[in-house]
Amino acid sequence: MNIEEKIRQVASGEQFARYPYIFDNLYRIDERIESTALPAIVCTLPAGGEMRLRNGKVYDAEDVLIGFFDSVPHDADGEDNAECYNRMKSLGIQFIKAMNKSDLFAYVESWTYQVWCVRMANIITGVFFSIRVQDLGRCD
């Protein structure tokens, strides 16, 4: 199972089952978000990564963006967007904790994030977490 499939497995767990999961490249993700029921969990193709060979095992680490988005009303102000952003940020933290508990990845200790607020047919607000996700190692 590759890293994206493992992220998808966490997203399909009971805790996150009510959130649609989207996987695509960063250039098409806005189209996918716009046609999906929100809130949603979004994972993009890796921006890059690193592979290491140690003791006969291959260790794959990918730099992924995992996002959490919801819509806000067209007349949303800063407070509306802040409420949505904070709710999606909390969901993201729960998701990363679930990744750590899953035993599918090396423990994620730190990450960076960016807030997104985009006007499409609706206003979409959320947060993208930039995470280095490392596989636990597999024999290849």
Disulfide bonds with the S-S distance in Angstrom:
none
